[in-house]
Amino acid sequence: MNIFVGNLSYTTSDDSLRQAFEAFGQVSSARVIVDRESQRSRGFAFVEMPNDQEARAAIQGLDGRQVDGRPVKVNEARPKEPREPRYQR
């Protein structure tokens, strides 16, 4: 299951995020999204957990809890919606 994590501290790393979720089960990947130009965290991340039961337990256990000093918002990620091209040729 793909999980969205919002309201992250700008100091949260992939490793610290992975550790928070590993308390609930196996984590396939944990990726904090960063700005392309500044390489600074954008304040959200995605975590992939192969076991849906463990993922649901992580969502319930971490939503609203403090991670690196901030209460995080955790829920199942929605599929990316298709967007129109920004500019046409």
DSSP file (Angstrom, degrees, kcal/mol; ACC not computed):
  #  RESIDUE AA STRUCTURE BP1 BP2  ACC     N-H-->O    O-->H-N    N-H-->O    O-->H-N    TCO  KAPPA ALPHA  PHI   PSI    X-CA   Y-CA   Z-CA
    1    1 A M              0   0    0      0, 0.0    48,-2.6     0, 0.0     2,-0.5   0.000 360.0 360.0 360.0 139.5    0.0    0.0    0.0
    2    2 A N  E     -A   48   0A   0     46,-0.2    75,-2.5    75,-0.2     2,-0.4  -0.823 360.0-162.4 -94.4 128.6    1.2    3.5   -0.8
    3    3 A I  E     -AB  47  76A   0     44,-3.1    44,-2.4    -2,-0.5     2,-0.4  -0.927  10.3-144.1-119.3 134.4    0.9    5.9    2.1
    4    4 A F  E     -AB  46  75A   0     71,-3.1    71,-2.1    -2,-0.4     2,-0.5  -0.807  13.1-167.3 -95.0 135.7    0.9    9.7    2.0
    5    5 A V  E     -AB  45  74A   0     40,-2.6    40,-2.4    -2,-0.4     3,-0.2  -0.979  12.7-179.8-125.2 117.6    2.6   11.5    4.9
    6    6 A G  E     +AB  44  73A   0     67,-3.3    67,-2.0    -2,-0.5    38,-0.2  -0.662  52.5  39.6-115.3 170.0    2.0   15.3    5.2
    7    7 A N  S    S+     0   0    0     36,-0.5    37,-0.2    -2,-0.2    -1,-0.2   0.817  75.5 169.7  62.7  35.8    3.0   18.1    7.6
    8    8 A L        -     0   0    0     35,-2.5    -1,-0.2    -3,-0.2     2,-0.1  -0.432  39.5-107.1 -75.8 150.4    6.6   16.8    7.9
    9    9 A S    >   -     0   0    0     58,-0.4     3,-1.5    61,-0.2    34,-0.2  -0.467  26.8-121.8 -67.1 147.3    9.3   18.7    9.5
   10   10 A Y  T 3  S+     0   0    0      1,-0.3    31,-0.5    -2,-0.1    -1,-0.1   0.635 112.7  58.8 -68.2 -11.1   11.9   20.0    7.0
   11   11 A T  T 3  S+     0   0    0     57,-0.2    -1,-0.3    29,-0.1     2,-0.2   0.524  77.1 115.7 -93.6  -6.7   14.5   18.1    8.9
   12   12 A T    <   -     0   0    0     -3,-1.5     2,-0.2    55,-0.1    31,-0.1  -0.436  50.3-160.8 -66.8 131.9   12.8   14.7    8.5
   13   13 A S     >  -     0   0    0     -2,-0.2     4,-2.1     1,-0.1     5,-0.2  -0.627  32.9-105.8-107.9 168.4   14.9   12.3    6.4
   14   14 A D  H  > S+     0   0    0     -2,-0.2     4,-2.5     1,-0.2     5,-0.1   0.906 121.0  51.4 -56.3 -42.6   14.1    9.1    4.5
   15   15 A D  H  > S+     0   0    0      2,-0.2     4,-2.3     1,-0.2    -1,-0.2   0.914 109.3  46.7 -66.0 -44.4   15.7    7.1    7.2
   16   16 A S  H  > S+     0   0    0      2,-0.2     4,-1.8     1,-0.2    -1,-0.2   0.869 113.7  49.7 -67.9 -34.1   13.9    8.7   10.2
   17   17 A L  H  X S+     0   0    0     -4,-2.1     4,-1.9     2,-0.2    -2,-0.2   0.926 109.8  50.9 -66.5 -44.8   10.6    8.3    8.3
   18   18 A R  H  X S+     0   0    0     -4,-2.5     4,-2.4     1,-0.2    -2,-0.2   0.913 108.6  52.5 -57.8 -44.0   11.4    4.6    7.6
   19   19 A Q  H  X S+     0   0    0     -4,-2.3     4,-0.7     1,-0.2    -1,-0.2   0.893 106.7  52.5 -61.3 -40.8   12.2    4.0   11.3
   20   20 A A  H  < S+     0   0    0     -4,-1.8     3,-0.5     1,-0.2    -1,-0.2   0.904 115.4  40.9 -62.1 -41.2    8.8    5.5   12.3
   21   21 A F  H >X S+     0   0    0     -4,-1.9     3,-2.1     1,-0.2     4,-0.5   0.790 102.1  68.5 -79.9 -28.5    6.9    3.2   10.0
   22   22 A E  H 3< S+     0   0    0     -4,-2.4     3,-0.4     1,-0.3    -1,-0.2   0.697  83.6  74.1 -65.7 -17.0    9.0    0.1   10.6
   23   23 A A  T 3< S+     0   0    0     -4,-0.7    -1,-0.3    -3,-0.5    -2,-0.2   0.712 103.4  41.0 -64.2 -17.8    7.5    0.0   14.1
   24   24 A F  T <4 S-     0   0    0     -3,-2.1     2,-0.3     1,-0.3    -1,-0.2   0.518 128.1 -68.3-107.9  -9.3    4.4   -1.3   12.4
   25   25 A G  S  < S-     0   0    0     -4,-0.5    -1,-0.3    -3,-0.4     2,-0.2  -0.967  78.6 -14.0 152.1-167.1    5.9   -3.7    9.9
   26   26 A Q        -     0   0    0     -2,-0.3     2,-0.5    -3,-0.1    25,-0.4  -0.441  50.7-156.6 -72.5 136.6    8.0   -4.1    6.7
   27   27 A V        -     0   0    0     22,-0.2    22,-0.2    -2,-0.2     3,-0.1  -0.967  12.3-171.8-116.2 123.2    8.7   -0.9    4.7
   28   28 A S  S    S-     0   0    0     20,-2.6     2,-0.3    -2,-0.5    21,-0.2   0.895  74.3 -10.1 -77.5 -42.8    9.5   -1.2    1.0
   29   29 A S  E     -C   48   0A   0     19,-1.4    19,-2.9   -11,-0.0     2,-0.4  -0.991  50.2-166.3-156.4 151.5   10.4    2.4    0.5
   30   30 A A  E     +C   47   0A   0     -2,-0.3     2,-0.5    17,-0.2    17,-0.2  -0.949  18.6 177.6-140.4 117.4   10.2    5.7    2.3
   31   31 A R  E     -C   46   0A   0     15,-2.8    15,-2.0    -2,-0.4     2,-0.4  -0.945  20.2-153.2-134.1 114.5   10.8    8.9    0.3
   32   32 A V  E     -C   45   0A   0     -2,-0.5     2,-0.4    13,-0.2    13,-0.2  -0.698  29.7-124.8 -78.7 130.7   10.7   12.5    1.5
   33   33 A I  E     -     0   0A   0     11,-2.3     9,-2.9    -2,-0.4    11,-0.4  -0.650  31.2-166.2 -82.8 129.4    9.8   14.7   -1.5
   34   34 A V  E     -C   41   0A   0     -2,-0.4     7,-0.2     7,-0.3     2,-0.2  -0.838  26.9-100.8-118.0 153.7   12.3   17.5   -2.1
   35   35 A D     >  -     0   0    0      5,-2.9     4,-1.8    -2,-0.3     5,-0.1  -0.491  29.2-134.6 -68.0 136.2   12.3   20.7   -4.2
   36   36 A R  T  4 S+     0   0    0     -2,-0.2    -1,-0.1     1,-0.2    -2,-0.0   0.880  99.2  36.7 -62.4 -39.5   14.3   20.2   -7.4
   37   37 A E  T  4 S+     0   0    0      1,-0.1    -1,-0.2     3,-0.1    -2,-0.0   0.940 128.7  27.9 -82.7 -49.1   16.1   23.5   -7.2
   38   38 A S  T  4 S-     0   0    0      2,-0.1    -2,-0.2     1,-0.0    -1,-0.1   0.656  88.3-137.9 -89.6 -15.6   16.8   23.9   -3.5
   39   39 A Q     <  +     0   0    0     -4,-1.8     2,-0.3     1,-0.3    -3,-0.1   0.689  57.6 139.4  61.9  19.7   16.9   20.2   -2.5
   40   40 A R        -     0   0    0      1,-0.1    -5,-2.9    -5,-0.1    -1,-0.3  -0.704  63.2 -94.4 -92.7 145.9   14.9   21.2    0.6
   41   41 A S  E     - C   0  34A   0    -31,-0.5    -7,-0.3    -2,-0.3    -1,-0.1  -0.238  21.6-147.5 -56.4 143.4   12.1   19.0    1.8
   42   42 A R  E     -     0   0A   0     -9,-2.9    -1,-0.1     2,-0.3    -8,-0.1   0.379  48.0-104.7 -93.9   2.3    8.6   20.0    0.5
   43   43 A G  E    S+     0   0A   0    -10,-0.4   -35,-2.5     1,-0.3   -36,-0.5   0.577  90.3  78.4  89.6  10.0    7.0   18.8    3.8
   44   44 A F  E     -A    6   0A   0    -11,-0.4   -11,-2.3   -38,-0.2    -2,-0.3  -0.958  50.3-177.8-145.3 167.1    5.5   15.6    2.6
   45   45 A A  E     -AC   5  32A   0    -40,-2.4   -40,-2.6    -2,-0.3     2,-0.4  -0.943  21.0-127.1-154.3 169.8    6.5   12.0    1.7
   46   46 A F  E     -AC   4  31A   0    -15,-2.0   -15,-2.8    -2,-0.3     2,-0.4  -0.996  17.8-167.7-128.3 136.2    5.4    8.7    0.5
   47   47 A V  E     -AC   3  30A   0    -44,-2.4   -44,-3.1    -2,-0.4     2,-0.5  -0.982   8.1-152.9-123.4 133.9    5.9    5.3    2.2
   48   48 A E  E     -AC   2  29A   0    -19,-2.9   -20,-2.6    -2,-0.4   -19,-1.4  -0.933  13.5-179.9-109.9 125.2    5.3    2.0    0.5
   49   49 A M        -     0   0    0    -48,-2.6   -22,-0.2    -2,-0.5     6,-0.1  -0.992  19.6-152.9-124.6 126.5    4.4   -1.0    2.7
   50   50 A P  S    S+     0   0    0      0, 0.0     2,-0.7     0, 0.0    -1,-0.1   0.790  80.8  68.8 -70.3 -27.7    3.8   -4.4    1.1
   51   51 A N     >  -     0   0    0    -25,-0.4     4,-2.3     1,-0.2     5,-0.2  -0.833  68.0-158.1 -98.2 116.9    1.4   -5.7    3.8
   52   52 A D  H  > S+     0   0    0     -2,-0.7     4,-2.5     1,-0.2     5,-0.2   0.846  91.8  54.1 -63.4 -35.7   -2.0   -3.9    3.8
   53   53 A Q  H  > S+     0   0    0      2,-0.2     4,-2.0     1,-0.2    -1,-0.2   0.930 111.2  45.0 -64.9 -44.2   -2.8   -4.8    7.4
   54   54 A E  H  > S+     0   0    0      2,-0.2     4,-2.2     1,-0.2    -2,-0.2   0.885 112.3  52.9 -65.2 -38.1    0.6   -3.4    8.6
   55   55 A A  H  X S+     0   0    0     -4,-2.3     4,-2.4     2,-0.2    -2,-0.2   0.919 109.1  48.2 -64.1 -43.6    0.0   -0.3    6.5
   56   56 A R  H  X S+     0   0    0     -4,-2.5     4,-2.4     1,-0.2    -1,-0.2   0.883 110.9  51.6 -64.7 -37.6   -3.4    0.3    8.0
   57   57 A A  H  X S+     0   0    0     -4,-2.0     4,-2.6     2,-0.2    -1,-0.2   0.894 110.0  49.8 -64.5 -39.3   -2.0   -0.2   11.5
   58   58 A A  H  X S+     0   0    0     -4,-2.2     4,-2.3     2,-0.2     5,-0.3   0.904 109.6  51.1 -65.7 -41.8    0.7    2.4   10.6
   59   59 A I  H  X S+     0   0    0     -4,-2.4     4,-1.9     1,-0.2    -2,-0.2   0.945 115.5  41.7 -60.6 -48.4   -1.8    4.9    9.3
   60   60 A Q  H  < S+     0   0    0     -4,-2.4    -2,-0.2     1,-0.2    -1,-0.2   0.894 118.0  47.0 -65.4 -40.0   -3.9    4.6   12.5
   61   61 A G  H  < S+     0   0    0     -4,-2.6    -1,-0.2    -5,-0.2    -2,-0.2   0.782 120.9  33.7 -75.7 -27.5   -0.9    4.6   14.8
   62   62 A L  H >< S+     0   0    0     -4,-2.3     3,-2.2    -5,-0.2    10,-0.4   0.672  82.7 111.2-105.4 -18.7    0.9    7.5   13.3
   63   63 A D  T 3< S+     0   0    0     -4,-1.9    10,-0.2    -5,-0.3     3,-0.1  -0.406  97.6   4.4 -62.0 120.7   -1.8    9.9   12.1
   64   64 A G  T 3  S+     0   0    0      8,-3.4    -1,-0.3     1,-0.3     9,-0.1   0.317 104.1 125.3  87.6  -8.1   -1.6   12.9   14.4
   65   65 A R    <   -     0   0    0     -3,-2.2     7,-2.5     7,-0.2     2,-0.4  -0.432  68.4 -98.6 -82.5 159.2    1.5   11.7   16.2
   66   66 A Q  E     +D   71   0B   0      5,-0.2     2,-0.4    -2,-0.1    -1,-0.1  -0.637  38.3 177.0 -79.1 127.1    4.7   13.7   16.5
   67   67 A V  E >  S-D   70   0B   0      3,-2.6     3,-1.1    -2,-0.4   -58,-0.4  -0.976  78.8 -15.5-129.0 117.9    7.5   12.8   14.1
   68   68 A D  T 3  S-     0   0    0     -2,-0.4   -57,-0.2     1,-0.2   -56,-0.1   0.862 133.0 -49.3  53.2  39.2   10.6   15.0   14.4
   69   69 A G  T 3  S+     0   0    0      1,-0.2    -1,-0.2   -60,-0.1    -3,-0.1   0.499 120.1  93.8  87.4   4.4    8.6   17.5   16.5
   70   70 A R  E <  S-D   67   0B   0     -3,-1.1    -3,-2.6    -5,-0.1     2,-0.5  -0.986  76.4-116.7-131.5 141.6    5.5   17.9   14.2
   71   71 A P  E     -D   66   0B   0      0, 0.0    -5,-0.2     0, 0.0     2,-0.2  -0.641  40.1-147.5 -74.6 121.6    2.1   16.2   14.2
   72   72 A V        -     0   0    0     -7,-2.5    -8,-3.4    -2,-0.5     2,-0.6  -0.576   8.9-135.2 -94.5 153.3    2.0   14.4   10.9
   73   73 A K  E     -B    6   0A   0    -67,-2.0   -67,-3.3    -2,-0.2     2,-0.4  -0.938  28.3-175.5-104.2 121.5   -1.1   13.6    8.7
   74   74 A V  E     +B    5   0A   0     -2,-0.6     2,-0.3   -69,-0.2   -69,-0.2  -0.976  15.7 137.7-126.0 126.4   -1.0   10.0    7.5
   75   75 A N  E     -B    4   0A   0    -71,-2.1   -71,-3.1    -2,-0.4     2,-0.2  -0.973  58.0 -71.3-155.9 169.9   -3.5    8.4    5.0
   76   76 A E  E     -B    3   0A   0     -2,-0.3   -73,-0.3   -73,-0.2     2,-0.1  -0.456  57.1-114.9 -66.2 132.7   -3.6    6.1    2.1
   77   77 A A        -     0   0    0    -75,-2.5   -75,-0.2    -2,-0.2    -1,-0.1  -0.429  24.4-135.2 -70.5 141.3   -2.2    7.8   -1.0
   78   78 A R        -     0   0    0     -2,-0.1     3,-0.1     1,-0.1    -1,-0.1  -0.670  32.6 -92.6 -91.3 152.1   -4.7    8.5   -3.8
   79   79 A P        -     0   0    0      0, 0.0     2,-0.2     0, 0.0    -1,-0.1  -0.334  48.6 -98.9 -62.1 145.9   -3.7    7.8   -7.4
   80   80 A K        -     0   0    0      1,-0.1     3,-0.0    -3,-0.0    -3,-0.0  -0.482  38.3-130.7 -67.6 130.1   -2.1   10.7   -9.3
   81   81 A E        -     0   0    0     -2,-0.2    -1,-0.1     1,-0.1     2,-0.0  -0.625  25.4-105.3 -84.3 140.6   -4.7   12.4  -11.5
   82   82 A P        -     0   0    0      0, 0.0     2,-0.3     0, 0.0    -1,-0.1  -0.365  38.9-154.5 -64.2 142.6   -3.8   13.1  -15.1
   83   83 A R        -     0   0    0     -3,-0.0     3,-0.1    -2,-0.0    -3,-0.0  -0.850  18.3-107.1-118.7 155.2   -3.0   16.7  -15.8
   84   84 A E        -     0   0    0     -2,-0.3    -1,-0.0     1,-0.1     0, 0.0  -0.458  50.4 -91.0 -71.0 149.4   -3.2   18.8  -18.9
   85   85 A P        -     0   0    0      0, 0.0    -1,-0.1     0, 0.0     3,-0.1  -0.342  31.9-128.9 -59.5 145.5    0.1   19.7  -20.4
   86   86 A R  S    S+     0   0    0      1,-0.2     2,-0.3    -3,-0.1    -2,-0.1   0.889  86.1   7.5 -67.4 -39.8    1.4   23.0  -19.1
   87   87 A Y  S    S-     0   0    0      0, 0.0     2,-0.3     0, 0.0    -1,-0.2  -0.991  70.4-138.1-144.3 151.5    2.1   24.5  -22.5
   88   88 A Q              0   0    0     -2,-0.3    -2,-0.0    -3,-0.1     0, 0.0  -0.798 360.0 360.0-111.2 151.1    1.3   23.5  -26.0
   89   89 A R              0   0    0     -2,-0.3    -1,-0.1     0, 0.0     0, 0.0   0.421 360.0 360.0 -99.4 360.0    3.5   23.7  -29.1
